Amino acid sequence: MIDWHNGTVPSHREDERIVEERSKCVLAYIPIIYYSALLCIGVPVNILTLVALSRLAVRTQKSLYVYLLALTGSDILSQLFIIFVGFLLETAVFHRDVPVLLLRSVSMLEFAANHASIWATVPLTVDRYVALCHPLLHRQISYPARARRIIAVVLTLALASGVPFFWWSDMWRVSRLPNTLDATLIWTHVTIIYFLPCSIFLLLNSLIILRLRNRQRKHMCQEDTGQQLALPSKLGKTTAMLLAITSVFAVLWAPRTGVVLYHLYVSSVYRDWRVHLAYDLANMIAMLNTAVNFFLYCFVSKPFRAAVRDVLLLRGAHLHPRRPLHHQRTPVNASTSSVYSSTKRSQREVAPLSPKSVHSA
């Protein structure tokens, strides 16, 4: 701890001691270069993803693309608030020499965008679980209008969850040890961004994989008996995309979660240059998660690659949106009734005459 002089203004020697005790940034200008490159690549890539997903959402009328649109929009907000405003403007340009109220307000928005970016994946995971494990229920409850309402609720809760982090302490510049408020905010933060969503991802993805394995086992048994199974046994593209998104998130955000807890209980970022270095690297790895989804979509989804190709080549969107189900029911019922009536008519034409009819004839 620092032995402060008994006075209202610290002396020049005490200022030198504070500077000496503060850990140095070993990476120097590397984070600035990294975040600038990540911003220059990530924002255009996410905007391209947003346009391509919008075309697919209009064309297919699937709730899947509504969730992916929300995830991409949240990633863009995270890049703007966390990388551009937080790391580049406040830290690199102004060196935190801005009003405290502005710093805390931006910190609140950073956490809100961060929570929205992570929790937009949770409804997508639930939707895929219901689609694979309860397909009949999924046809009833999964449609774009409901997906938009779910996303609106998630974003509202994410914005509300960022309000307590108005009092978040700057780990790089706060010399005191973490107090009770800091511990509460840190545990709330790591629970919201990592432990709780990862628990949901692990549970639902495990159930999905078990269901797919059971289908594959049934499929093999049906092949042995010479029968065919109507249910698919292979891993679908959408499920593979979901597993890739959640796995990449869990891997990229794990270092930051560990370093934050290490800062709380072992050694602070302000004091130890090694913890400072680990925290910088962990933040850089975590922010990479906001720019990798585009490449995952391209690797997994052929319709997404086609939509991106159309956008890059400035081709018009060949949109043929599906009609809602209630618009399709009338012609289907009409055709069914017409087939039924024609069948009855043909039966009357080919039916043999009754004895009474023959006698009258």
C-alpha positions as CSV (number, residue, x, y, z in Angstrom):
1,M,0.0,0.0,0.0
2,I,1.0,3.6,-0.5
3,D,1.9,5.7,2.6
4,W,0.3,9.1,1.7
5,H,1.7,12.3,3.2
6,N,-0.5,14.0,5.7
7,G,-1.7,16.7,3.4
8,T,-4.4,17.5,0.9
9,V,-2.0,17.6,-2.1
10,P,0.5,14.8,-2.6
11,S,4.1,15.9,-3.0
12,H,6.2,15.4,-6.1
13,R,8.1,12.5,-4.5
14,E,4.8,10.7,-3.8
15,D,3.7,11.2,-7.4
16,E,6.9,9.6,-8.6
17,R,6.3,6.6,-6.2
18,I,2.8,6.2,-7.7
19,V,4.1,6.2,-11.2
20,E,6.8,3.8,-10.3
21,E,4.4,1.4,-8.7
22,R,2.0,1.4,-11.6
23,S,2.5,-1.5,-14.0
24,K,3.7,-0.6,-17.5
25,C,2.1,-1.6,-20.8
26,V,4.5,-4.1,-22.2
27,L,2.7,-4.2,-25.6
28,A,3.2,-0.4,-26.2
29,Y,1.5,0.5,-29.5
30,I,0.6,-3.1,-30.5
31,P,-3.0,-2.8,-29.1
32,I,-3.7,0.4,-31.0
33,I,-2.5,-1.1,-34.2
34,Y,-4.5,-4.3,-33.5
35,Y,-7.7,-2.6,-32.6
36,S,-7.4,-0.2,-35.6
37,A,-7.0,-3.2,-38.0
38,L,-9.8,-5.1,-36.2
39,L,-12.1,-2.1,-36.6
40,C,-11.2,-1.5,-40.3
41,I,-11.9,-5.2,-41.1
42,G,-14.6,-6.0,-38.6
43,V,-17.1,-3.2,-39.3
44,P,-17.2,-3.6,-43.1
45,V,-17.4,-7.3,-42.8
46,N,-20.3,-7.1,-40.3
47,I,-22.1,-4.6,-42.5
48,L,-21.8,-7.0,-45.4
49,T,-23.1,-9.8,-43.1
50,L,-26.0,-7.6,-42.2
51,V,-27.0,-7.0,-45.8
52,A,-26.7,-10.6,-46.8
53,L,-28.7,-11.8,-43.8
54,S,-31.3,-9.3,-44.5
55,R,-31.8,-10.7,-48.0
56,L,-32.0,-14.2,-46.6
57,A,-34.5,-13.2,-44.0
58,V,-36.8,-11.6,-46.5
59,R,-36.4,-14.5,-49.0
60,T,-36.9,-17.4,-46.6
61,Q,-39.0,-15.9,-43.8
62,K,-37.1,-17.9,-41.2
63,S,-36.6,-16.9,-37.6
64,L,-33.0,-18.2,-37.8
65,Y,-31.9,-15.1,-39.8
66,V,-33.7,-12.8,-37.4
67,Y,-31.5,-14.0,-34.6
68,L,-28.4,-13.8,-36.7
69,L,-29.3,-10.3,-37.7
70,A,-29.6,-9.3,-34.0
71,L,-26.2,-11.0,-33.3
72,T,-24.5,-9.1,-36.1
73,G,-26.0,-5.8,-35.1
74,S,-24.9,-6.3,-31.5
75,D,-21.4,-7.1,-32.8
76,I,-21.3,-3.8,-34.7
77,L,-22.4,-1.9,-31.5
78,S,-19.7,-3.6,-29.5
79,Q,-17.0,-2.7,-32.1
80,L,-18.2,1.0,-32.1
81,F,-18.5,1.4,-28.3
82,I,-15.8,-0.8,-27.0
83,I,-13.1,-0.7,-29.7
84,F,-13.6,2.7,-31.3
85,V,-14.8,4.8,-28.4
86,G,-13.3,2.9,-25.5
87,F,-9.9,1.7,-26.6
88,L,-9.0,4.1,-29.5
89,L,-10.6,7.4,-28.7
90,E,-10.7,7.5,-24.9
91,T,-7.5,5.6,-24.2
92,A,-5.2,6.1,-27.2
93,V,-6.2,9.6,-28.3
94,F,-7.4,11.4,-25.1
95,H,-5.6,9.2,-22.6
96,R,-8.7,9.2,-20.4
97,D,-8.5,12.9,-20.0
98,V,-12.2,13.4,-20.4
99,P,-15.0,14.2,-17.9
100,V,-15.7,11.4,-15.5
101,L,-19.4,11.4,-16.3
102,L,-18.6,10.8,-20.0
103,L,-16.2,8.0,-19.0
104,R,-18.8,6.2,-16.9
105,S,-21.6,6.7,-19.4
106,V,-19.5,5.2,-22.2
107,S,-18.5,2.3,-19.9
108,M,-22.2,1.6,-19.3
109,L,-22.9,1.5,-23.0
110,E,-19.9,-0.7,-23.6
111,F,-21.2,-3.3,-21.1
112,A,-24.7,-3.1,-22.6
113,A,-23.4,-3.7,-26.1
114,N,-21.2,-6.5,-24.8
115,H,-24.1,-8.2,-23.1
116,A,-26.4,-7.8,-26.1
117,S,-23.7,-9.3,-28.4
118,I,-23.4,-12.4,-26.2
119,W,-27.1,-12.9,-25.2
120,A,-28.4,-12.6,-28.8
121,T,-26.9,-16.1,-29.3
122,V,-29.0,-17.6,-26.5
123,P,-32.4,-17.4,-28.3
124,L,-30.7,-18.9,-31.4
125,T,-29.5,-21.8,-29.3
126,V,-33.0,-22.3,-27.8
127,D,-34.6,-22.1,-31.3
128,R,-32.2,-24.8,-32.7
129,Y,-32.8,-27.0,-29.7
130,V,-36.6,-26.8,-30.1
131,A,-36.3,-27.4,-33.9
132,L,-34.3,-30.6,-33.4
133,C,-35.8,-32.1,-30.3
134,H,-39.4,-30.8,-30.6
135,P,-40.0,-30.2,-34.4
136,L,-43.8,-30.1,-34.2
137,L,-43.6,-27.5,-31.4
138,H,-41.0,-25.5,-33.4
139,R,-43.4,-25.3,-36.4
140,Q,-46.0,-23.7,-34.2
141,I,-44.0,-21.2,-32.1
142,S,-41.0,-20.3,-34.4
143,Y,-41.7,-17.5,-36.9
144,P,-40.1,-14.1,-37.7
145,A,-42.6,-11.9,-35.8
146,R,-42.1,-13.8,-32.6
147,A,-38.3,-13.9,-33.1
148,R,-38.3,-10.1,-33.4
149,R,-40.2,-9.7,-30.2
150,I,-37.8,-12.1,-28.4
151,I,-34.8,-10.1,-29.7
152,A,-36.5,-6.8,-28.6
153,V,-36.8,-8.2,-25.0
154,V,-33.2,-9.5,-25.0
155,L,-31.8,-6.1,-26.2
156,T,-33.9,-4.3,-23.6
157,L,-32.6,-6.5,-20.8
158,A,-29.1,-6.1,-22.1
159,L,-29.4,-2.3,-22.0
160,A,-30.8,-2.5,-18.5
161,S,-28.0,-4.8,-17.4
162,G,-25.4,-2.2,-18.4
163,V,-26.7,0.4,-16.0
164,P,-24.9,-0.9,-12.8
165,F,-21.6,-0.8,-14.6
166,F,-21.8,3.0,-14.6
167,W,-19.7,2.5,-11.4
168,W,-17.2,0.1,-12.9
169,S,-13.6,0.8,-11.9
170,D,-10.9,1.2,-14.5
171,M,-8.5,-1.7,-13.8
172,W,-5.6,0.0,-15.5
173,R,-5.7,3.2,-13.5
174,V,-7.3,2.5,-10.1
175,S,-4.4,1.9,-7.6
176,R,-6.5,0.7,-4.6
177,L,-7.4,-2.9,-4.1
178,P,-10.8,-4.1,-5.3
179,N,-13.6,-3.3,-2.7
180,T,-17.0,-4.9,-2.2
181,L,-18.6,-2.9,-5.0
182,D,-15.8,-3.9,-7.4
183,A,-16.2,-7.6,-6.4
184,T,-20.0,-7.5,-6.9
185,L,-19.6,-5.8,-10.3
186,I,-16.9,-8.2,-11.4
187,W,-18.9,-11.3,-10.4
188,T,-22.0,-9.9,-12.0
189,H,-20.0,-9.2,-15.2
190,V,-18.4,-12.6,-15.5
191,T,-21.7,-14.3,-14.7
192,I,-23.6,-12.4,-17.4
193,I,-21.0,-12.6,-20.1
194,Y,-19.6,-16.0,-19.6
195,F,-20.8,-18.4,-16.9
196,L,-24.5,-18.2,-17.4
197,P,-24.6,-18.2,-21.3
198,C,-21.9,-20.9,-21.4
199,S,-24.0,-23.0,-19.1
200,I,-27.0,-22.6,-21.4
201,F,-24.9,-23.4,-24.5
202,L,-23.3,-26.4,-22.9
203,L,-26.7,-27.8,-21.7
204,L,-28.6,-27.3,-24.9
205,N,-25.8,-28.2,-27.3
206,S,-25.3,-31.4,-25.3
207,L,-28.9,-32.3,-25.7
208,I,-28.8,-31.5,-29.4
209,I,-25.7,-33.8,-29.9
210,L,-27.3,-36.6,-27.9
211,R,-30.5,-36.3,-30.0
212,L,-28.4,-36.5,-33.2
213,R,-26.5,-39.5,-31.9
214,N,-29.8,-41.3,-31.0
215,R,-31.1,-40.6,-34.5
216,Q,-27.9,-41.9,-36.0
217,R,-28.1,-45.0,-33.9
218,K,-31.7,-45.5,-35.0
219,H,-30.7,-44.9,-38.6
220,M,-28.1,-47.7,-38.4
221,C,-30.6,-50.1,-36.8
222,Q,-33.1,-49.3,-39.5
223,E,-30.4,-49.9,-42.2
224,D,-29.7,-53.3,-40.6
225,T,-33.3,-54.3,-40.7
226,G,-33.7,-53.0,-44.3
227,Q,-36.0,-50.1,-43.4
228,Q,-35.5,-46.4,-43.8
229,L,-35.7,-43.7,-41.2
230,A,-37.5,-40.5,-42.2
231,L,-35.7,-38.3,-39.6
232,P,-32.3,-36.9,-40.6
233,S,-29.3,-38.4,-38.9
234,K,-26.5,-36.1,-40.0
235,L,-25.4,-32.8,-38.5
236,G,-27.3,-30.0,-40.3
237,K,-25.6,-26.8,-41.6
238,T,-27.6,-24.7,-39.2
239,T,-26.7,-26.8,-36.2
240,A,-23.1,-26.8,-37.2
241,M,-23.2,-23.0,-37.5
242,L,-24.6,-22.8,-34.0
243,L,-22.0,-25.1,-32.5
244,A,-19.2,-23.2,-34.2
245,I,-20.5,-19.8,-32.9
246,T,-20.9,-20.9,-29.3
247,S,-17.6,-22.9,-29.2
248,V,-15.7,-19.9,-30.6
249,F,-17.3,-17.6,-28.1
250,A,-16.4,-19.9,-25.2
251,V,-12.8,-20.2,-26.3
252,L,-12.2,-16.5,-27.0
253,W,-13.8,-15.2,-23.8
254,A,-12.3,-17.7,-21.4
255,P,-8.9,-15.9,-21.0
256,R,-10.6,-12.5,-20.1
257,T,-12.8,-14.1,-17.6
258,G,-9.9,-15.8,-15.9
259,V,-7.8,-12.7,-15.8
260,V,-10.6,-10.6,-14.3
261,L,-11.0,-13.1,-11.5
262,Y,-7.2,-13.2,-11.0
263,H,-7.2,-9.4,-10.7
264,L,-9.9,-9.6,-8.1
265,Y,-8.3,-12.3,-5.8
266,V,-4.6,-12.5,-6.5
267,S,-2.9,-9.5,-8.0
268,S,-4.2,-6.4,-9.6
269,V,-3.7,-5.1,-13.1
270,Y,-2.4,-1.8,-11.7
271,R,0.4,-3.4,-9.7
272,D,1.7,-6.4,-11.7
273,W,2.9,-5.9,-15.2
274,R,2.3,-9.6,-16.0
275,V,-1.4,-9.3,-15.1
276,H,-1.5,-6.1,-17.1
277,L,0.0,-7.9,-20.1
278,A,-2.4,-10.8,-19.6
279,Y,-5.4,-8.5,-19.4
280,D,-4.4,-6.6,-22.6
281,L,-4.0,-9.9,-24.5
282,A,-7.2,-11.3,-23.1
283,N,-9.2,-8.2,-24.2
284,M,-7.6,-8.4,-27.7
285,I,-8.6,-12.1,-28.0
286,A,-12.2,-11.5,-26.7
287,M,-12.8,-8.6,-29.1
288,L,-11.8,-10.9,-32.0
289,N,-15.2,-12.6,-31.4
290,T,-17.0,-9.6,-32.9
291,A,-15.4,-10.2,-36.3
292,V,-15.2,-13.9,-36.8
293,N,-18.8,-14.8,-37.3
294,F,-18.8,-13.8,-41.0
295,F,-16.1,-16.3,-41.8
296,L,-18.0,-19.0,-39.8
297,Y,-21.1,-18.3,-41.9
298,C,-19.2,-18.4,-45.1
299,F,-17.6,-21.7,-44.2
300,V,-20.8,-23.4,-43.1
301,S,-23.7,-21.9,-45.1
302,K,-23.9,-22.1,-48.9
303,P,-27.0,-19.8,-49.1
304,F,-25.0,-17.2,-47.1
305,R,-22.1,-17.4,-49.5
306,A,-24.5,-17.0,-52.4
307,A,-26.1,-13.9,-50.8
308,V,-22.6,-12.4,-50.1
309,R,-21.6,-13.0,-53.7
310,D,-24.8,-11.2,-54.9
311,V,-24.1,-8.3,-52.6
312,L,-20.4,-8.0,-53.7
313,L,-21.4,-8.2,-57.4
314,L,-24.2,-5.7,-56.9
315,R,-26.8,-8.1,-58.1
316,G,-30.4,-7.4,-57.3
317,A,-31.9,-9.6,-54.6
318,H,-34.0,-12.2,-56.3
319,L,-36.5,-12.2,-53.5
320,H,-39.3,-14.7,-53.6
321,P,-40.6,-14.6,-50.0
322,R,-42.6,-17.5,-48.8
323,R,-46.2,-16.7,-48.2
324,P,-47.3,-17.1,-44.5
325,L,-48.9,-20.4,-43.6
326,H,-52.4,-19.0,-43.1
327,H,-52.3,-17.7,-46.7
328,Q,-51.4,-21.1,-48.0
329,R,-54.1,-23.0,-46.1
330,T,-57.0,-21.9,-48.2
331,P,-55.8,-23.1,-51.6
332,V,-54.5,-26.3,-50.0
333,N,-57.9,-27.0,-48.5
334,A,-59.6,-26.0,-51.7
335,S,-57.5,-28.4,-53.7
336,T,-58.1,-31.1,-51.2
337,S,-61.8,-30.6,-51.3
338,S,-61.8,-30.6,-55.1
339,V,-59.8,-33.8,-55.2
340,Y,-62.2,-35.3,-52.7
341,S,-65.2,-34.3,-54.7
342,S,-63.7,-35.5,-58.0
343,T,-62.9,-38.8,-56.4
344,K,-66.5,-39.1,-55.1
345,R,-67.8,-38.2,-58.6
346,S,-65.6,-40.8,-60.2
347,Q,-66.7,-43.4,-57.7
348,R,-70.4,-42.7,-58.6
349,E,-69.6,-43.0,-62.3
350,V,-67.9,-46.4,-62.0
351,A,-70.1,-47.8,-59.3
352,P,-72.4,-50.7,-60.4
353,L,-76.1,-50.1,-60.5
354,S,-78.1,-51.3,-57.6
355,P,-80.8,-54.0,-58.2
356,K,-83.5,-51.4,-57.7
357,S,-82.0,-49.2,-60.3
358,V,-81.7,-52.2,-62.7
359,H,-85.3,-53.2,-62.1
360,S,-86.4,-49.7,-62.7
361,A,-84.3,-49.5,-65.9
